[in-house]
Every structure is written in C-alpha cells, then in structure tokens.
Amino acid sequence: MPRRNTGPRLRWIDRRQTFYIVWYERGRERLRATGETDKLRAEEALATFIRDNRRQVSGPRPAFEVTLGEVLDYYGKNKGAFAMDPARIGYAIDALEPFWASLRVSEVNDLTCAAYVAQRGRAPATVRRELTTLRAALNYANGRITDRSPPVTMPPAPKGKDRWLTHGEVARLLNAARTSRSDVRLYLPLFIVLGFYTGARKEAILSLRWSQVNLETRRINFAREDGRVTSKGRAHNQIPQRLMTFLRLAHRRRYSDIGYVIHDKGKPVLDIGGAWNGDPEGFVQGSFGRACKRAGIVGVTPHTLRHTCGTWMAQQGVPLRDIGAILGHSDERTTLLYAHHHPDYQGTAVRALDRRR
C-alpha cells in the first residue's frame, strides 16, 4: 500500500554525510539534499523549503467537506515545521493519519476519539500528545472552515511518575553505558552524567555545543543559540566539580570549538532512545534503553535523569527556589513536585500542631 502524503522533515543520511529533506508525495518518497551537516542550519533550510512550497487548505468550506488529512497536511507544512520540535509534530501526524485522514472534520466527536484511543493501544500520555496535535491542527485551520472547530476528547491524564534513580542504579547505568559498543560508549556516559548533574532536558543536552560551555568560569548555558524561547525553560548554571572531570575529558576529543558536546564522530546524536519496560521480549529503543536493560533498571527514560537531579537536591535540603533555578522551571508550581522529598517537608506545620495545647 503506498504511503500517504506527509509533510517534509529532516533525515541524516550517513553514507552521504548530510541532512536531507524527506517527504512522501503520491505514495513515493522524495528527497532533497540540504548540503548541511549542522542541524540548526539544516532546520533553516527546511523552513525555507516549506515556505517556498507552502500549500493551503482550499476554503473556507464547511466542516463536512474538509478531510482531516487536508487539515493535518496544512498544519504540518505551514505551522508544525516552524515549531521548536518539528520532528515530534511530524511523528504525531504520522500516527494520526492512518485513522483520521479519510474522515471529515464534522466527524470528530467523542465516539471517534474513543475509537482512536482503542485502535492505537498506546500509553495514555502518548495518545494525549497525538490528540493534542490534532486539536492544534483543527484550531490552526479554523479560518478556512466555516464551522466552529469540534472539540477533541482526550483520554484521562496519567498519574505523574515519581521515579528517580538511586546512587546504586546510577552506578549500574553508567557501567552499562561504558561497556556499550565502541561508538556509543563515547557519548552515552557523558549524556547520563550531564542529565543527572545538570537536570537539563534531553533536547537541551543533545543540542548543546562547546560554545555554550565555559570550562574556565565553570558555567554551562543551555539556552538555544538561535535565541528562541519557549515555556520549557533552559538554565544557565555553574558546573559541579564531578561533572567538570567528564567535560574536560570530552573537551579533549571535541571535533571543533563550536561542535556538539554529545556527538557521534562529529555528527549530532539526534535521539538517545527510550527505556526498558521490564518485559524480556520488550523492544528497547536506542542506546539509553539498551543500557537500562543491561543494568537491570526498569521504568525509566532519559527524563528520569532530570527528575533524579531534582530529587537528590531536595533530599539534601536544597531550597525549592534554588532547585527551580537549577532545573530552569518557569513555574514554581512545577518545583513543588519535589517538596515531599525535602527533609523538612511540612515540618513547620507539624511542629506547630505538636505545640498546640
């Protein structure tokens, strides 16, 4: 069966040592070279390509005439490609299209949303992200549809995880990373220590360049070099002494002073993968997941490193305000997730109750 038409996205092609723009049109894969080895410049080339080849949903038309395939295609090419993480939107659209593309906008309701959740059979958090993309696409196409955008019904939000790594688990994970295959062990241990010593998000670590790291002043700045700012804050922090040792070693084998800190023979590592779910037959994605499996660690993802950093600080009595600053939280309510790990959590209130006569 031919592939559905999809919006363009980037793909690194190793044998040609460059980023390509890839899209599907009339069931066939199309490729166009960017001539760029740098991811940021390749993203700029992708944005230019999309701008020059922008397609629109013809309209305005009533909702019963417009297919969701048109809506998703319009959103992916005109809005999603300019988002902070266009790849994630692309993956969501790929997941949505087989079910939704042939349906009309007027057919979005509680029943079809529930049918999509059942058909996907994935974790609620994954399905919620995909349906959030569908809702955003409908809202974006609102001006080209005469009817009001129908509501997209979400599955219940999953309960937040409080999974963090013990010191023993971190040691096992690092040992597993160091005994990975030769190319992986050059970057995976560094990714892990950057994760739990800085608390930075996966995307911030993978896009970090040496121009953002000052080993003399012991400062590391995770802010995007292109100046774009989102609700996902990126901190500018002092480098802990234990992390300095790893960074100095990595600095010696850098490819250039502006190259990526996490790299594979000078090329950016686009993703570090998922985690092991404990199922002996379970599929493990990426180098991080394979290291988890060898270490016997279940139920963690790269984001768990960030949560471990915040939890360890709280357990050591670090004030919540400082934890929020280190992790780059833009909302203090997010930092409160670590409050119950603090040794004096609710201590003032409990002591006040004990004094009550």
Residue pairs with C-beta under 8 A, 6 or more apart in sequence:
2 26
2 27
2 28
3 24
3 27
3 28
3 29
4 24
4 27
4 69
4 97
4 98
4 101
5 23
5 24
5 25
5 26
5 69
5 73
6 23
6 24
6 73
6 76
6 90
6 93
6 94
6 97
7 23
7 50
7 73
7 76
7 77
7 80
7 81
7 90
7 93
8 21
8 22
8 23
8 46
8 49
8 50
8 53
8 77
8 81
9 21
9 22
9 23
9 46
9 81
9 86
9 87
9 90
10 19
10 20
10 21
10 22
10 34
10 39
10 42
10 43
10 46
10 87
11 19
11 20
11 21
11 22
12 18
12 19
12 20
12 267
12 268
12 270
13 19
13 20
14 267
16 33
17 37
17 267
18 33
18 34
18 35
18 36
18 37
19 33
19 34
19 36
19 37
19 39
19 42
19 45
20 31
20 32
20 33
20 34
21 31
21 32
21 33
21 34
21 45
21 46
21 49
22 29
22 30
22 31
23 29
23 30
24 30
32 49
34 41
34 42
34 45
34 46
35 45
36 42
36 45
37 267
39 207
39 268
39 270
40 225
40 226
43 86
46 81
46 86
47 81
47 82
50 77
50 78
50 81
50 82
53 77
54 77
54 78
55 73
55 74
55 77
55 78
56 74
56 78
56 144
57 66
57 70
57 71
57 74
57 141
57 144
57 145
58 144
59 66
59 144
59 145
59 146
60 143
60 144
60 145
60 146
61 144
61 145
61 146
62 106
62 145
62 146
62 147
63 104
63 105
63 106
63 145
63 146
63 147
63 150
64 104
64 105
64 106
65 104
66 104
66 105
66 141
66 144
66 145
67 101
67 102
67 103
67 104
67 105
68 96
68 100
68 101
68 102
68 103
68 104
68 105
68 108
68 134
68 137
69 97
69 100
69 101
69 102
70 141
71 105
71 137
71 138
71 141
72 93
72 96
72 97
72 100
72 101
72 134
72 137
74 137
74 140
74 141
74 144
75 93
75 133
75 136
75 137
75 140
75 141
76 89
76 90
76 93
76 137
78 140
79 136
79 140
80 86
80 89
80 90
80 93
80 133
81 89
83 89
84 228
84 230
84 232
85 203
88 129
89 133
92 129
92 130
92 132
92 133
93 133
93 137
95 120
95 130
96 116
96 130
96 133
96 134
99 115
99 116
99 119
99 120
100 116
100 134
103 112
105 138
105 145
105 147
105 149
105 150
106 147
106 150
108 134
108 138
108 150
108 151
108 152
109 150
109 153
110 153
113 131
113 152
113 153
113 154
114 153
116 127
116 131
117 127
117 155
120 126
120 127
120 130
123 158
124 155
124 156
124 157
124 158
125 157
125 158
127 155
128 154
128 155
128 157
131 152
131 153
131 154
131 155
132 152
132 154
134 152
135 149
135 152
138 149
138 150
138 152
139 149
141 149
142 148
142 149
160 337
161 299
161 307
162 307
162 337
163 299
163 300
163 304
163 307
164 304
164 307
164 308
164 311
164 312
165 173
165 196
165 297
165 300
165 304
165 305
165 308
169 295
169 297
170 192
170 196
170 308
172 295
172 296
172 297
173 192
173 291
173 292
173 295
173 297
174 189
174 192
174 193
175 295
176 291
176 292
176 294
176 295
177 184
177 185
177 188
177 189
177 192
177 287
177 291
178 185
178 189
179 185
179 294
180 188
180 287
180 290
180 291
183 264
183 265
184 287
186 253
186 264
187 262
187 263
187 264
187 269
188 272
188 287
188 288
188 291
189 246
190 246
190 247
190 250
190 261
190 262
191 205
191 206
191 262
191 269
191 272
191 288
191 302
192 288
192 305
193 242
193 243
193 246
194 200
194 205
194 208
194 243
194 246
194 261
194 262
195 202
195 205
195 302
195 305
195 306
195 308
195 309
196 305
196 306
196 308
196 309
196 312
197 240
197 242
197 243
197 309
198 205
198 220
198 222
198 235
198 237
198 239
198 243
198 309
198 326
199 235
199 305
199 306
199 309
199 310
199 326
199 327
199 328
200 208
200 222
200 234
200 235
200 306
200 328
201 232
201 234
201 303
201 306
202 272
202 302
202 303
204 222
204 234
205 222
205 261
205 262
206 260
206 262
206 268
206 269
206 270
206 271
206 272
207 224
207 260
207 268
208 220
208 222
208 260
208 261
208 262
209 225
209 258
209 259
209 260
209 261
210 251
210 254
210 256
210 257
210 258
210 259
210 260
210 261
211 225
211 257
211 258
212 220
212 221
212 222
212 223
212 225
213 219
213 220
213 221
213 239
213 247
213 251
213 261
214 220
215 239
215 244
215 247
215 248
215 251
218 238
218 239
218 244
219 236
219 237
219 238
219 239
220 236
220 237
220 238
220 239
221 236
222 234
222 235
222 236
222 237
222 328
223 229
223 234
223 236
224 234
231 330
232 328
232 330
233 327
233 328
233 329
233 330
234 328
235 325
235 326
235 327
235 328
237 325
237 326
239 247
247 261
250 261
254 261
255 263
255 265
255 266
256 266
259 266
260 266
260 267
260 268
260 269
262 268
262 269
263 269
271 286
272 286
272 287
272 288
272 302
273 284
273 285
273 286
273 287
273 288
273 289
273 290
273 302
274 284
274 285
274 286
274 288
274 289
274 301
275 284
275 288
275 289
275 292
275 299
275 300
275 301
275 302
275 304
276 282
276 284
276 289
276 290
276 292
276 293
276 297
276 298
277 298
277 299
278 298
278 299
284 290
284 292
284 293
288 301
288 302
292 298
292 300
306 327
309 326
309 327
310 323
310 326
310 327
310 335
310 337
310 338
311 338
311 341
313 322
313 323
313 326
313 338
314 320
314 323
314 338
314 339
314 341
314 342
315 341
315 342
315 343
317 342
317 343
317 344
320 332
320 335
320 336
320 338
320 339
320 342
321 332
321 335
323 329
323 335
323 338
324 332
324 334
324 335
327 335
329 335
339 345
